[in-house]
Amino acid sequence: MHPFSFTKATDTREALKAGRRGGRYIAGGTTLVDLMRETVERPETLVDISDLPLREVRVTGRGGLRIGALVSMAETAAHPKVRSLFPVVSEALELSASAQLRNMATIGGNIMQRTRCTYFRDVTADCNKREPGSGCAALHGFNRMHAILGTSEACVATHASDVAVAFAALEATVHLLGPDGERRVPFVDFLLRPGSTPDREHAIRKGELITAVEVPALPRPLKSGYLKVRDRQSYEFALTSAAVALHVRGGVIREAKVAAGGVGTVPWKLPAVERHLVGERPTDALFTAAAEQAVQGVRPLEHNRFKVALLRRTVERQLRVVGGTK
């Protein structure tokens, strides 16, 4: 680990001042510290923001949620309002990492985490995300865990977060505070596809601080859930996953929110699936046809072709569970 300085911010103003000078924010430290140990990240200054007043979960409007950036994953998952209003968020969190990590990691840190691609974390391997212009070793290496959606010639790494898939499905918003004041970014625009600049992963400006993630109110009744498929049942990243929320009234699907994880360079919103569902009665045949839309335009690699069929089956199964046909 390379030498660095450490400072603790006592209020938001002090944190932003340190951030403007190039300091890197740290709270739970479950991602950044690992990357520093592996010398993937080499920040000169860490700014501890764990004492900032960003630990509230509250209901907004007619049933939305605002989750403070420093609320832990465990606290968020267990919060009664999160569990009752948006079970998909609680389920995604409870299927993430380990209990110990969920107790430490924060919501803001989770959505800022960098990829778990083994080539990215191996400083001897070529990686455009870590060193722009060096190449992508995963393209022609062992790429079983890599993306089939949103890839480019520069990067095929997947985004690792589970709760980010739920936030993408629910069309959440990220609240930011920076030198130019407050702003909001739609969640689907906050995490960036690699394109030709895979080293730029987030739509966040220098010195900006995540203050909250807000999930909008959705029509009720609303059923939602998260399904994660992985090689083992504990402490493992997704091969594929599906976050689904359905509003069914009068026997007809009035609104559908669907996103996939483990298959995209970012949590992958599935608008074609949503369009196929809205206005229809929930049936097994409908969900099978809708799931076919999830695999349009995929670009599998040598070792992850199996993810195409797995994604389709995962989306179909979760649609059936949430839609009540299973």
MOFENFEN-V64626 format. One line per field, one symbol per residue. ss: DSSP state (@ for helix, = for strand, . for the rest). psi: psi as a letter, one per 20 degrees, with the letter a starting at -180 (. if undefined). burial: + if it has 24 or more other ideal C-beta (glycine too) atoms within 12 Angstrom, else -. A space follows every 10 residues. Layout:
ss: ???
psi: ???
burial: ???
This chain:
ss: ....====.. .@@@@@@@@@ ...===.... .@@@@@@... ....====.. ......==== ...=====.. .=@@@@@@.@ @@@@@.@@@@ @@@@....@@ @@@@.=@@@@ @@.....@@@ @.....=... .....=@@@. ........=. .......... ..@@@@@@@. ..======.. ======@@@@ =......... .=......== =====..... ..=======. .........= =========. .========= =..=...==. @@@@@@@... ...@@@@@@@ @@@@@..... .....@@@@@ @@@@@@@@@@ @@@...
psi: pqqqqpqppi rhghghghhh jjqpqpehji gggghhhjkg pmqhppooji jqmlkppqpq ckkrpooqhj prgggghiph hghhgmhhgg gggijqcrgg hhhgqrgghg iiqrqjphhh ioiiqpohhh npiirohhgj bokhjrqipj rrihpjqqpi pghhgghggi lrpppqpahj bqrqpphiig ppqgcjmiio hqlprpiqpp hrpppqpqqq qppqrppppr hriplqqpgq rpppppoppk jqohqpopqq riiqirpoqm hhgghhhpjq porggghghg hhhhjpjqmq agikhhhghg gghgggghgh ghiji.
burial: ------+-+- -+--++-++- --++++++++ ++++++---+ +-+-++++++ -+-++-+--- ---+++++++ +++++++-+- ++--++++++ +++++++--- ++-+++++++ ++++++++++ +---++++++ -----++++- +-++++++++ ++-+++++++ ++++++++++ ++++++++-- ----+-++-+ ++++---++- ++++--++++ ++++++-+-- -+++++++++ ------++++ ++++++++-- --++++++++ ++++++++++ --++-+++-+ -+---+++-+ +++++--+++ +--+-+++-+ ++++++++++ +++---
